[in-house]
Amino acid sequence: MFALVVTQHPARAAGSLLSQGKPATASSAENAGTPASAAVDGSTTTRWSSTFSDPQWLAVDLGSTATVSSVTVDWETAYAKAYQIQTSADGTTWSSVYSTTTGAGGTENLTVNGSGRYVRLYTTQRATQYGVSVWEFQVYGTAGGGNSGCSTTNAALNKPATASSAENGGTPASAAVDGSATTRWSSAASDPQWLQVDLGSSQQICGAQLSWEAAYAKAYQIQVSADGTTWNTVYSTTTGPGATELITLSGTGRYVRMYGTQRATQYGYSLWEFQVFTGSGGTGTTGGTGGTTPPPTGGTALLSYNKPATASTYQDDGNCPACNPAKAFDEDPATRWATSDVNGWVDPGWIAVDLGATAHITKVVLQWDPAYATSYQIQTSADGTSWTPIYSTTTGKGFKETLTVDGTGRYVRMYGTARSNGYGYSLWTFDVYGTGGSPTQPPATPPNPGNPEHLVWSDDFNGAAGSEPDSSKWSQDPGRGQNGELETYTNGDNTFMDGNGDLVIEARKEADGSYTSGRINTASHFTFTYGHVEARIKVSGTQGLWPAFWLLGANFTTGTPWPACGEIDIMEHVGKVPDSVYSTLHAPAYNGGNGYGSPYTVAGSDFASDFHTYAVDWDSTHMTFSVDGHNFFTADRSTVEQTRGPWVYDHPFYIILNNAVGGDWPGAPDATSVFPQRMLVDYVHVLQ
């Protein structure tokens, strides 16, 4: 098992999947059913295979120059013993970025360092008497040679959208670009159908994410247009899997559309969200700085951090303890100011900050709780008594509002005159930028991961059969679970090595009818901020089981309550839904059943039947979740802040593995449940 871990399943370097659906060519094809395109179609049931001779090659055109950081070759039985990975600017002159004469077959994840528009697998020695055959050839890296990258900001958010049809008045085109996972566009039940969005100006399009409802497209195209009339196809598939599809592509246009030509069901097409990503910004993975506070621009600085604050009232009870005005200026996105629930749910309501000296104010950023102002002013004052409005609105939208202003004063105030609902006013953050004042330097923001990333922590679980997890890396976490779980987590009895390179977390039904299981974490041994985190896991799978691989904010161990500490669920599986796994974020403004996330579904499958690799790529701007190298959900910081609430993930987290029994989500075991149930973990790797 150890050799298998090292050779076939090392942690993949972080990067976007660049090759899927791109044009592919090959030196030969065994027959018409095994073309080059089958190795880049995202399906592990189709393959390219060559004729029975050496050498052979398979090449993919990425569409533009890219920095290539890793390549995954998923071989069929007919693999290559000797081969190279090569890159080229023109498809003619090739440079080798990886070479081996001891290829092992299976799935090989290769860390490389090169650039080019074209990437080629060039084989020189077959391992069998047949040709060479590849289920999937995946190229990862950064589009555009790493100079501009692909932004994770959703360029389609709240932009004008139109469609070929709508099923009814409750499913308009606009519902697919509103940032809400609870509203959707759905079409009439016929082919073809389309949904398009106007970005407002011509832009470089580098990606799209489609969050399908159950009525998804089996065959569709992503198209771009300069005028909304003449369309160019930049991505095409006839094997769409539904669920959430994160697509890397390359094109330029003002308009982007999904053009569906074959429905997967008898219904129409239905999208919860259609997101578009452009090349006008980086993904934050080049080793720069990240964090909560935007960097100063044009000579401006954050002036309001930890400055004295006052308010009309504030709340201090079990629902919002110590929600005083200082909380809006502490740069902690999980704390907030709220007006008093006793005498503050009235108009007007206000909060003010003393900058310490006269300042020129140029920008104000408000991150609202759902108790926001629809009508308010930003005001300045020299003395804290006489106020001058420098911004006014009667159409406040809540969530995150970034306001360009121009005013002078020592004091700055948000003065609310109309509340959005029956509660008061509440702000997670109130940031004032400009020049002058008497600013206090805010805390340093953590650095983003390096590029390329390097392994910083791992456990391959190679202990002797029956031994407990390495106590220098893991601590047992005994006791009862949360969320209505039924098990008692033991102090090591249910977590042990199997002697074959796997950790076993075993859920049992004891003789007295009670349940026991295991839960371990790295809280006392290893915490980290940002990186590529992955684990290869075979989940348990029967009614009532709830295995999970997740991260919890390390400040939870020092008294910060959940969900203020933040939670990153990389993988959750519930036995009653065997063909799906789930990735979800939890924070004070979105948690529990209202968490922000997405399922990954392979219809008709059972994730408990085999090992799968679950991962997240996390930095100051986004998190991208993947299963077996397939990116399926991106949580973009800007989208989260504009549609859900604060981003609370710029601090250390620790790793948790557990195999829960029962709970609010999976429900209790029943007569069909089988015990014991084993969750097997091959490895956990962290790269930064």
Secondary structure as UniProt FT lines:
FT   HELIX           2..8
FT   STRAND          16..17
FT   TURN            20..21
FT   STRAND          24..26
FT   TURN            32..33
FT   HELIX           36..39
FT   TURN            44..45
FT   STRAND          48..49
FT   STRAND          56..75
FT   STRAND          80..88
FT   STRAND          95..100
FT   STRAND          107..126
FT   STRAND          133..143
FT   HELIX           144..146
FT   TURN            155..158
FT   STRAND          161..163
FT   TURN            169..170
FT   HELIX           173..176
FT   TURN            181..182
FT   STRAND          185..186
FT   STRAND          193..212
FT   STRAND          217..225
FT   STRAND          232..237
FT   STRAND          244..263
FT   STRAND          270..278
FT   TURN            298..299
FT   STRAND          301..302
FT   TURN            305..306
FT   STRAND          309..311
FT   TURN            321..322
FT   HELIX           325..329
FT   TURN            333..334
FT   STRAND          337..338
FT   TURN            341..343
FT   STRAND          349..368
FT   STRAND          373..381
FT   STRAND          388..393
FT   STRAND          400..419
FT   STRAND          426..436
FT   STRAND          455..459
FT   TURN            465..466
FT   TURN            471..473
FT   STRAND          475..476
FT   STRAND          479..480
FT   TURN            483..484
FT   STRAND          487..489
FT   TURN            493..494
FT   STRAND          495..497
FT   STRAND          503..509
FT   TURN            511..512
FT   STRAND          515..517
FT   STRAND          519..521
FT   TURN            523..525
FT   STRAND          531..538
FT   TURN            543..544
FT   STRAND          545..553
FT   HELIX           554..558
FT   TURN            562..565
FT   STRAND          567..572
FT   TURN            575..576
FT   TURN            578..579
FT   STRAND          580..587
FT   TURN            588..589
FT   HELIX           592..594
FT   STRAND          596..601
FT   TURN            603..604
FT   HELIX           607..609
FT   STRAND          612..618
FT   STRAND          622..627
FT   TURN            628..629
FT   STRAND          630..636
FT   HELIX           637..643
FT   STRAND          653..662
FT   TURN            664..666
FT   TURN            671..672
FT   STRAND          677..687
//
